[in-house]
C-alpha cells in the first residue's frame, strides 16, 4: 500500500498522444494537482526535476534529473522499451496500459487468420487485374489456434477463435487455466504445441525469456500447412529462421504486425514474400485503445491520491 501522506500540490507531467478533452479528464481525476501537458517528450524532460508523476516516456538522462519522481506511467501495453537499468534499480513504480489494445489486437489476428486461410492475397491480385478467379478455400472451423501468451489479448483471441469453432491451445508462464482454452501447454512441450497448431499466434511480451524462442527447430516442428502470426513484439521469432521457413515451405505463410526492426526497412525481404501479410504494427491503432489507456491512468491517479495499490504495475526485472 502506498502512503496517503503526499504533498498537497502534486506535479504530474504528461506527454504523448493525449487530446485536450482527455487532459481535462486527467485533471479532474486528481483535483488541485499541477497537471501539465507537453507535446514533445523532450519538453517534458526539461521539467523532470519537478515531477512526482510522469505519464509518458523518460530517457535515462531525464530520469536522472527527476529527484522527486515516484511513479511513471507508460502509454504502451508492453513497456519493455521504456525500461533501463537506472529505473530498475530505483524505487520508482512503473505502470503500463496493458490490456487497452486486447480487443483490436485479437480482431487483427482473426483478420490475418481469415486472410491467410482463404488466400485473400490471391483475391486482391485478381481484383487488381480485373480477373474473375473462382477457387476453393478452407475454413477456420475445426482448425487449432495455438496462442503463445495468454494475457488480455491472448484471452480475447481465444474467445474469438472459439466463436469460429476452432480448437484453442495455449502456452503461458503459469499453469493457471484460461477461459476458452482447451489445453494449456508448459514451455517444455513447445514442440508438441507447435505440431498441433494450424495457426501459431504470438501475443507474449518480448522479454529475455521469450527473445528468439522460435528458431529453426521450432518452425520445422510446425505443420507445412500452418501459419505464423505475431502482433505483440518482434524478435520472439528469429527472423532468419522465419524467413527460411517462409521461403522454403516449412510453413504455409505468416501475418506479421510486429517486427524485430521497426519501421520495417524497405529492403526487408518480408515485404515481398508471396505468402506473407505485413502490417505496420498498428493492429491496436484505434481511438478506443487510446481512451482505454487514458482510463487506466485515470483509475490509477485516483488510487494514487487515495494511497491505494496501483493496477498494471510492471515487474521491471521481467519487463512486463
N, C-alpha and C positions, 0 to 999 in steps of 0.2 A: 504494500500500500504506500502511496506517495503522501507526504506530509501536506496538510492543508494550510500550513503556516507559510504562505507565499507572499512576496512583496505586493503591496496594494496596487502598484502600477506595473503590470507585466508588459514586456515588449515582445511583440510577435511579428516576425518579418516573413513575408510571403512573396514567392516568385513563381513563375510558371504560367501555364495557360489557365488563368482564372479571370472570369468575367466580372465586371463591376457588381452585377447583382449577386454573384457568388461571394464577392468580398463583403457585401452587406450581410449575407448570411453568416459569414465567419465572424464578423464584428459583433453581430447580435448574440452569438453563442457565448461570448466572454465580455460582457459589458464592462466598461471602464478601462479596458486594456488599450495600450498603444499599439494598434494593429495597422501595419503599413504594407503596401504592395509595391513591388519593384518589377518592372517589365523585364529586366535582364538580371540573371543571377549575379553577374559581376557587380551590378549596382547594389544588390543586397549585401554582397560581401564587404563593401566599403563601410557598412554599418554593423557588421557582425559582432563587434565588441559590445554592442548594446543589447543584443538579442538574448532572451531567455528561451524562446521557442523559434525555430525556423521551419517553415513549410516550403520545401524546395530542395535545392542541392547546394552543398558547400564543398569547396575544394579543401585539401589539407591546409593550404595557406590561410583561407578564410576561417577554418575551424580553429587554427592556432590563435587567432585574434579573439575568438568568441569565448572569453573567460567566464561569462555569466550563463552560458548555454546549458540547458538541462534536457532538451528534447528536440530531435529533428524528425520531421515527418516527410517521407519521400512520396511523391506523387506516383511512383512506379509500383506495380504489383510485385515485381521481382527487383528488389533494391540492390542487387549484388554490385552494380557499377558504382553505387554511392558509398560503398564501404571501403575504408582504408585503415591502415594499422593504428593510426592515432585515435580514430574513433573507436576501434575495437578495444583499445587499452583504456578508454575513458569510461566514466560512469554515465555519460550521456545516453539517453534512451533513444532508440531508433524505431519508428513505426513506419508502416507502408500501407498501400492501398490494395493489399491482397484481397482478391475476390471481386473487385469492382468490374473487371472485364470478363468474368466467368461466362456470362450468358452469350455475348457476341463471339467470344473465342470458340465456345462449343458450337455455335452456329457456323462459324468459319470452317471448323473441322468437318462438320457434316456436309457443307458445300463442297469442300475438296474431296471428301469421300464419294459423294454422288457424281461429281465431275469425272473423277478418275475411273470409278466403277463403270460409268456409262459411256466413256470415251467422248466426253464433251468437246475436247480439243479437235476431234475429228469433225464434229458438227460445226464448230466455229470455222474451221478451214473450208468446209463445204459451203457455208454461208458466204464467206468472203469471196468464194469463187462462183457464187450463184448456181451451185450444183446440187441437185436433189439426190442425196445419197441415203438410202434406207438400209440400215444394218441392225442385226440383233445385238443385244447387250444384256449384261447380268442384272441382278437385283442385290440390294443390301440384305434383304430378307434371308435369314439363316446363316449369314456370314459372322465371323468372330472379330470383334473390335477389341484389340489389346491396348490398354491405356497405361502408360508409364507415368506415374504421378497422379494421386487421387485427392488433390486439393479441391478448391472451389470449382475450377474449370473442368478438371477431370471428372468430378462427380456430376456436373451438369451435362457433360458429354455422355456419361453413362446413361443418364435419364433419356437423353435424346436418341441414343443408339437403341435403347430398349423400345422406344416408340417406333423404330424402323424394324422391329422384330429381329434384332441382332442378339447374338450371344456376346456377353461382355466379360472380359477378364481384366484383371488389374494388377499392378505392382506398385508397392509403396514401402517406405522405410519401416512402418509399423505393421503389425498384424491385425490392426483394428478393422473390423468389417466396414464396408462402404455400401450405401444403398445402390441397388440396381446392378451390382457386380456379382456375376455368377460364381466366379472363383478368384481368389486372391493368391498371387504367387510371391514367394520370397525371392530376393535377388539371386540366390544360388540356383534358382530354377529358371533363370533368364533364357537359356537355350530352348527349354520346353515351352516357355511363354511365347517366344518368337515363332517357334514352329507351328503353334496352334493359331496364330493370328493372321487374319486376312488383311487387317489394317493395324499397323503399329503406330500409335499416336503418342507423341511425347508432349506432356503437359508439365513436366517436372522443372524445377528451377535449375539453373546452372550453378553447381557447387563443386568443390574438389572431389566429391564422391561421384558426381554424375558426368563430369567432363570426360569425353572420349569413351563413355561406357558402351557405345555401339561402334564396333570396328569391323574388320573383315570377317572374323569368325561369326559375329552376331548377324551380319547381313547374309552370310552364307547359310545361317540357320533358318532364315525366313523362307517361306514358300516362294517359288518363282512367280506365282500369281499374286503375291501380296504387295501392298503399298506402304510406304513410309510417309508419315505426316508429322511435321513439327511446327508448333505455334508458340512455344514458351520461350526457349533460348536456343540459339545456335551453339555448336561446339559440343553438344551432348553426343552427336554422331561425328565420327571422324570424317571430314569432308573428302579426303582422298579415297577412303573405303566406300563411302556413299556414291561417289562419282563412278567408281569402277562397277559397283553393284547395278547402277542405272544403265551404264553403257554396255555392260557385258551380260545383262539379263538375269543377274542373280535374283532381282526383284522386278516387279512389273512397272513400277513408277513411284513418284513422290509428289507430295504437295508441301511446299516449303514457304512458310510465312516468317520464320525466324532463321537467321543465318549467322554463321561464325563470324563473318565480317559484314558490318553494316555501315553505310549502304553497300549492297552487293555491287562489286565493281563491274563496269560494263564488259570487261574482258572475261568475267567469270563464265566457265562452260555451263553452269547450271541454267543460264538464260535460254540456251538453245537446245537443250535436251528435248527430244520429241515426246518423252513420256513423263515430263515434269511440269508442274504448275508452280510458278514463282509469284508470290505476292510480297509487298514491301513492308513486312512486319506491321501491318495495320489492321489485323483481324479484329482488334478491340477498339478501333478508332471511331467510336460513336459518341454523340453528346451525352448519352445516358451513362457511358463508362466514366466520363469526367465528373458528372454530377454525383455518381455513387462514390467516387473518390473524395469529393468535397464533403459528402455526408459522413464518410468515415472520419475525416479530420474534425468535423464539427462535433460529432459524438465524442471524440477523444478530447477536444477542447473542454467540453462540459465535464468530462470525467477528471481531467487535469485540474480544473478550477475547484472541483469538489474533493480533490485528494483521493480519487478512486483509481483502481488499476486500469491502465490503458489497454485497448484491444489492438490486434495486429502488431504486437511487439516483435521485432526481428531479433532472432538469435544471431548476433553479429559474427560469431565464430562459424556458425553453419551457413550463414549467408542468406537466410530466409526466415 
